[in-house]
Amino acid sequence: MEFDKLVHQPTRLQLFAHLYANGETSFSALTDDLEITEGNLASHIGKMEEADCVAVNKQFVDGSPQTTYRLTEHGEDLFEAHVQTLEELIDGLDS
């Protein structure tokens, strides 16, 4: 049983799960909700974006910049596959 290292890393797993459950989310909401630093978030989001797992939307709202993130279809597929792998691991414990 292999885990995808991109998804399995603890902070990124939290990001995948949060975005999967909540949809498009702002940068500030992610730092607040997950209690991670801006630099840490930027680093992990960058890796996810490079792997085509997250889409980034930058816009101005009332004259202020706002960045939001959402999982791409590929990101959703990777997260679902990871959850499936975890479920199979748990099911194997019953044997």
C-alpha positions in Angstrom: 0.0 0.0 0.0 1.6 3.3 -1.1 0.7 6.7 0.1 1.1 9.7 -2.2 3.8 11.8 -0.5 2.3 15.0 -1.7 -1.0 14.3 0.0 0.3 12.3 3.0 2.5 15.1 4.4 0.6 16.3 7.6 0.2 20.0 6.7 -0.8 19.3 3.1 -3.2 16.6 4.2 -4.9 19.2 6.4 -5.0 21.6 3.4 -6.4 18.9 1.1 -9.0 17.9 3.6 -10.0 21.5 4.4 -10.3 22.5 0.7 -12.1 19.3 -0.1 -14.7 19.8 2.6 -15.1 23.6 2.3 -14.4 24.4 -1.4 -12.8 27.7 -2.3 -11.1 29.3 0.7 -9.1 32.5 1.3 -5.5 32.6 2.3 -6.4 34.2 5.6 -9.1 31.6 6.4 -6.6 28.8 5.8 -4.0 30.3 8.1 -6.6 30.9 10.8 -8.5 27.6 10.5 -5.4 25.4 10.2 -3.3 27.6 12.6 -0.3 27.6 10.2 2.0 30.5 9.4 1.7 32.5 6.2 5.1 31.2 5.0 4.3 27.6 5.8 1.0 27.9 3.9 2.6 29.6 0.9 5.2 26.8 0.7 2.7 24.0 0.8 0.3 25.7 -1.5 3.1 26.2 -4.0 3.9 22.5 -4.0 0.2 21.7 -4.5 -0.1 24.2 -7.3 3.0 22.8 -9.1 1.4 19.4 -9.0 -1.8 20.8 -10.5 -3.8 20.0 -7.3 -4.9 23.5 -6.3 -6.1 26.4 -8.4 -5.2 29.9 -7.2 -7.4 32.9 -7.8 -6.1 36.4 -7.1 -8.4 39.4 -7.3 -9.1 42.8 -5.6 -12.1 43.1 -3.3 -12.9 46.6 -2.2 -9.5 47.7 -3.3 -7.7 45.0 -1.2 -6.0 41.9 -2.7 -7.6 38.6 -2.0 -6.2 35.2 -2.8 -8.4 32.1 -2.7 -7.7 28.5 -3.3 -9.7 25.5 -4.4 -8.8 21.9 -5.3 -8.6 21.0 -8.9 -10.2 17.9 -10.2 -6.8 16.2 -10.1 -6.4 17.4 -6.4 -9.8 16.0 -5.5 -8.9 12.7 -7.2 -5.6 12.4 -5.3 -7.3 13.2 -2.0 -10.1 10.6 -2.6 -7.5 8.0 -3.6 -5.6 8.8 -0.3 -8.8 8.4 1.7 -9.5 5.1 -0.1 -6.0 3.8 0.8 -6.5 4.7 4.4 -9.9 2.9 4.4 -8.3 -0.2 2.9 -5.6 0.0 5.6 -8.2 0.2 8.4 -10.3 -2.6 6.8 -7.1 -4.8 6.7 -6.8 -4.4 10.5 -10.0 -6.4 10.9 -8.6 -9.4 9.2 
